């Protein structure tokens, strides 16, 4: 049975399952080259089907994630600016009207009309309408958390995000047959995820995209003024008996731009970030802890965009009630394409056929011809193109000599994190490597940390992980060890680390690069950052890789079987 899961809101994406096994997943931003592209993921679906030699009519079921998760339009290159204008617009009288309309049947009518437009895109490809289904938004998130690991009926499944199908959080217990029984939910009017979006907009950044920058800034501030900012946020929410809600007089976060601007107007930006992060960790960790105690469960499964906050995840993982923690990787709405497909299988009685996630290398694999064409393009540009007999050792040689190497090889990663196949790599022990990488290509905000890839055999050397949580996807943060060896891949202020632990089975060739680097230097970790120019999607095709190399200061690129080098600037 062939199933295509679809997320057609922001971070649009598609996933393809055959007989319960995930065979491909892709975000629409990759083929369109528009970051966080929203709307119907037509190109992503097309590329996934083509990679399997399939057509649109070969699919047995198309499953949308979310009844209200249908973007009104596709994205534009100014999507971030549009979102910022949107938050400011709803702060006034128009926003009050919109807030009232959200509680009327008009909202359902708008969602229905948008859904029909997206279904029409499927029908235009000859898809039978009887093959189109929809799964509720937070059930999709919960399904990723539950089915991403082998089924375990002793787990507690929790979701938290900005909003989806009128909710911002849920709590569920597994039942036989892959069913998830929802035992609690919180309405979107009380969303902490939406609070982060509003504060991100207030900071002059792009909501639903740059929240991670606030988390990155938070450790730089401390003291009484941080505590004062934290109390402003804490006083806006009330936690009681397994639920939370806004305090009296606090508006729905979506419409609270002016409310928070007035309260934070004379508070320094780093105090705001630190206060918001501290509040979020304390508040949501207490809420999760309450449900662990109430249910007696000790195995925790989490999903939803709020859990992209790795420092929150660290705090939750340190709870004495948690023995086992699994957070679905890249757990924003992009993964609801996977959750929709898995939930549909459970609905038709085929939960036992679901194979848990074993890798995020889910994009279509470039062809030998694509690699060759890009190598020819590099030669035309006057670059050196070699085909080393042992490419992985050649990469490790360059890295051990202090060079920075981009790598584009095999199937691309799905989601927000680069995991070695579309990565820029460097020696994290070099004190100047962050400056060099930023100047050459990344241009990241000065306060933002990088992250490491660590060979599994060396993980205890660099990561303080007393509970032995698995960490292959950069979704968990830990305290670091032997910090000088991985200094460039730790947070500069608090020394925490957000690792990708690489096993030989998970990615043999990438593991071998780490292994060769370890043999040459005695260090078993590399700095790994996504292969893209800041503000653009991660590279997808070999042509994308050449384009980024052309527009940046990168000197070395491992592209498929080729090792490409540019002349060093004089």
Buried (B, 14 or more C-beta within 10 A) or exposed (E): BBBBBBBBBBBBBBBBBBEBEBBBBBBBBBBBBBBBBBBBBBBBBBBBBEBBEBEBEEBEBBBBBBBBBBBEEBBEEEBBEEBBEBBBEBBEEEBEEBBEEBEEEEBEEBBEEBBEBBBEBBEEBEBEEEBBBBBBBBBBBBBBBBBBBEBEEEBBBBBBBBBBBBBBBBBBBBEEEBBBEBBBBBBBBBBBBBBBBBBBBBBEBBBBBBBBBBBBBBBBBBEEBBBEBBEBBBEBBBBEEBBBBBEEEBBBBBBBBBBBBEBBEEBEBBBBBBBBBBBBBBBBBEBBBBBBEBBEBBBBBBBBBBBBBBBBBBBBBBBEBBEBBBBBBBBBBBBBBBBBBBBBBBBEEBBEBBEBBEBBBBBBBBEEEBBBBBBEBBEEBEBEBEEBEEBBBBBBBBBBEEBBBBBBBBBBBBBBBBBBBBBBBBBBBBEEBBEBBBEBBBEBEEBBBBBBBBBBBBBEBBBEBEEEBBBBBBBBBBBBBBBEBBBBBBBBBBBBBBBBBBBBEBBEBBBBBBBBBBEBBEBBBBBBBBBBBEEBBBBBBBBBBBBBBEEBEBBBBBBBBBBBBBEEEE
